[in-house]
Amino acid sequence: MEQAKSDLADRLGLSVEEITVVSSEEVTWRDSALGCPEPGMHYAQVLTDGSRIVLTADGKQYHYHSGGQRAPFLCENPQPPLPTN
């Protein structure tokens, strides 16, 4: 979570203290796109454990996704993970 906060602070030119965590949860993504597919790309169709972190700064929400070996990254067009039962 700290890595995501630090990345967002750097992107926005803010201090880490100005970033608020809205939510952080462990999720299962539908495929290796980790809930953040890019147009024209193909992804392995395997369930992938990861996390979803929602941060807020200056009244706007930012979604960070991770999974597999990938560290949290900013996802500008987030897709939902598999629903939990």
C-alpha positions as CSV (number, residue, x, y, z in Angstrom):
1,M,0.0,0.0,0.0
2,E,2.9,2.4,0.8
3,Q,4.3,1.8,-2.6
4,A,1.0,2.8,-4.3
5,K,0.7,5.9,-2.1
6,S,4.3,6.9,-2.9
7,D,3.8,6.4,-6.6
8,L,0.6,8.5,-6.6
9,A,2.2,11.3,-4.5
10,D,5.1,11.4,-7.0
11,R,2.7,11.5,-10.0
12,L,0.6,14.3,-8.5
13,G,3.4,16.3,-6.9
14,L,1.9,15.8,-3.4
15,S,3.3,14.5,-0.1
16,V,2.4,11.0,0.9
17,E,0.4,12.5,3.8
18,E,-2.0,14.1,1.3
19,I,-3.0,10.6,-0.1
20,T,-5.8,8.8,1.7
21,V,-6.5,5.1,1.5
22,V,-10.2,4.5,0.7
23,S,-9.9,0.7,0.6
24,S,-7.4,-2.1,0.2
25,E,-8.5,-5.7,-0.4
26,E,-7.2,-9.0,-1.6
27,V,-9.0,-10.1,-4.8
28,T,-8.9,-12.7,-7.6
29,W,-8.6,-11.2,-11.1
30,R,-10.4,-12.9,-14.0
31,D,-7.2,-13.0,-16.1
32,S,-3.6,-11.8,-16.2
33,A,-4.7,-8.3,-17.2
34,L,-5.2,-7.8,-13.4
35,G,-8.5,-5.9,-14.0
36,C,-6.7,-3.3,-16.2
37,P,-6.8,-4.6,-19.8
38,E,-5.2,-2.5,-22.5
39,P,-6.7,-2.4,-26.0
40,G,-5.1,-4.7,-28.5
41,M,-3.4,-6.8,-25.8
42,H,-4.0,-10.5,-25.2
43,Y,-3.9,-11.9,-21.7
44,A,-3.6,-15.4,-20.2
45,Q,-7.1,-16.6,-19.2
46,V,-6.1,-17.7,-15.7
47,L,-7.4,-16.7,-12.3
48,T,-4.8,-14.5,-10.7
49,D,-4.7,-13.6,-7.0
50,G,-3.8,-10.0,-6.3
51,S,-5.0,-6.8,-4.6
52,R,-6.9,-3.7,-5.3
53,I,-6.1,-0.4,-3.6
54,V,-8.3,2.7,-3.9
55,L,-6.6,6.0,-3.0
56,T,-8.0,9.5,-3.0
57,A,-6.2,12.8,-3.5
58,D,-7.7,16.3,-4.2
59,G,-11.2,14.7,-4.2
60,K,-10.4,12.2,-7.0
61,Q,-10.1,8.4,-6.7
62,Y,-7.2,6.4,-8.1
63,H,-7.2,2.6,-8.5
64,Y,-4.0,0.5,-8.0
65,H,-4.0,-3.1,-9.0
66,S,-1.5,-5.9,-8.4
67,G,-1.2,-9.6,-8.9
68,G,1.2,-12.5,-9.5
69,Q,4.7,-11.0,-9.4
70,R,3.5,-7.5,-10.5
71,A,3.8,-4.6,-7.9
72,P,0.9,-2.2,-7.5
73,F,0.4,0.0,-10.6
74,L,-2.0,2.8,-11.4
75,C,-5.0,1.5,-13.5
76,E,-6.8,4.3,-15.3
77,N,-9.7,2.1,-16.6
78,P,-10.3,-0.4,-13.8
79,Q,-12.4,-3.5,-14.2
80,P,-13.9,-5.4,-11.2
81,P,-12.4,-8.5,-9.8
82,L,-14.3,-11.8,-9.5
83,P,-17.1,-11.4,-6.9
84,T,-16.5,-13.0,-3.5
85,N,-18.9,-15.5,-2.0
